[in-house]
Amino acid sequence: MEFKRKIMIVSVKSQLRIILLGLLMNSMGLIALYLIGRNILFDLVEDYSHNEAHKEFAATLGIYFNISFFIIYVLTSLGVFIVLVLQSNQIVGPVLKISNALKQLNQNQLKKSDQVNLRKGDFFGDLADEVNRLINKYGN
């Protein structure tokens, strides 16, 4: 019996936690950058607010700042989401495979030929090797 995943999302609850935590951290960092940028922008506007043309330019600059920040926020959030889905697969997938193998080994349902095979780049490769040794030792 080969423990091989065929789907991208292996554990919705676990992967969702990882993804939401990463997106929260991304949002917090970007909000901090936004606030710093707004403070710098407001300081510039205050320095040049004595001229009407400068006021109009500052208002336009503020609009462009908000639009560009929104675009940056959407693009970085999308990038972070994609990376987190891929990384969470490399964590949650091996845990699921190892967990299933140990459950079946405990129920005496595994043969010695059954092995936990992880993909290249997956985490917990050493643990999978140890589980395979257990399967070889205690499998049918």
C-alpha positions in Angstrom: 0.0 0.0 0.0 1.5 3.3 -1.2 0.8 6.3 1.0 0.6 8.9 -1.8 -1.4 12.0 -1.9 -3.4 13.0 -5.0 -5.0 16.2 -3.8 -3.5 19.7 -3.1 -5.3 20.4 0.2 -4.7 17.5 2.5 -6.0 18.8 5.8 -8.1 21.9 5.5 -8.1 22.8 9.2 -4.3 22.5 9.6 -3.4 24.2 6.3 -5.9 26.9 6.9 -4.3 27.7 10.2 -0.9 28.0 8.6 -2.2 30.1 5.7 -4.2 32.5 7.9 -1.3 33.0 10.3 1.0 33.8 7.4 -1.5 36.2 5.8 -2.0 37.9 9.2 1.7 38.4 9.6 1.9 39.7 6.0 -1.0 42.1 6.7 0.5 43.4 9.9 3.8 44.1 8.2 2.2 45.9 5.3 -0.1 48.0 7.6 3.0 49.1 9.5 4.7 50.1 6.2 1.5 51.9 5.2 1.3 53.9 8.4 5.0 54.9 8.1 4.5 55.9 4.5 1.4 57.9 5.4 3.3 59.8 8.1 6.1 60.6 5.7 3.6 61.7 3.1 1.7 63.9 5.7 5.0 65.5 6.7 5.8 66.4 3.1 2.3 67.8 2.6 2.6 69.9 5.7 5.9 71.3 4.6 4.6 72.4 1.2 1.0 73.3 2.2 1.5 77.1 1.9 1.0 77.0 -1.9 -2.4 76.0 -3.5 -0.7 74.1 -6.4 1.3 72.1 -3.8 -1.9 71.3 -2.0 -3.4 69.9 -5.1 -0.3 67.9 -5.9 -0.2 66.5 -2.4 -3.8 65.4 -2.7 -3.0 63.6 -5.9 0.1 62.1 -4.4 -2.0 60.8 -1.5 -4.5 59.2 -3.9 -1.6 57.5 -5.9 -0.1 56.4 -2.6 -3.3 54.7 -1.5 -3.9 53.0 -4.9 -0.3 51.8 -5.2 -0.4 50.5 -1.6 -3.6 48.6 -2.3 -2.0 47.0 -5.4 1.1 46.1 -3.5 -1.0 44.6 -0.7 -3.1 42.5 -3.1 0.0 41.2 -4.9 2.0 40.4 -1.8 -1.0 38.7 -0.2 -1.5 36.6 -3.3 2.2 35.7 -3.4 2.3 34.9 0.3 -0.9 32.8 -0.1 0.6 30.7 -2.9 3.9 30.1 -1.0 2.0 29.2 2.2 -0.2 26.7 0.4 2.9 25.0 -1.1 4.8 25.1 2.2 1.8 23.9 4.2 1.6 20.9 1.9 5.2 20.1 2.6 4.4 20.0 6.3 0.8 18.7 6.6 1.1 16.1 3.9 4.0 14.2 5.4 2.4 14.4 8.9 -0.8 12.9 7.4 1.1 10.1 5.6 3.1 9.2 8.7 0.0 9.3 10.9 -1.9 7.0 8.6 1.0 4.6 8.4 1.3 4.5 12.2 -2.4 3.9 12.6 -2.4 1.0 10.1 0.8 -0.4 11.7 -0.9 -0.2 15.1 -3.9 -2.1 13.7 -1.5 -4.7 12.2 -2.7 -3.9 8.6 0.7 -3.1 7.0 3.0 -5.4 5.0 6.7 -5.0 5.0 6.5 -3.8 1.5 4.3 -0.8 2.5 6.5 2.3 2.9 5.9 6.0 3.6 7.3 7.7 0.5 7.6 11.5 0.7 8.1 13.9 -2.1 11.3 15.7 -2.7 11.3 18.8 -0.5 8.8 17.5 2.1 9.5 18.0 5.7 10.0 15.1 8.2 12.0 12.9 5.9 14.0 11.5 8.8 10.8 10.7 10.7 9.4 8.9 7.6 12.6 6.8 7.4 12.1 5.8 11.1 8.5 4.8 10.4 9.6 2.8 7.4 12.1 0.9 9.7 9.2 0.2 12.1 7.1 -1.0 9.2 10.0 -3.3 8.1 10.4 -4.6 11.7 6.7 -5.0 12.7 4.8 -5.2 9.4 3.2 -8.4 8.2 
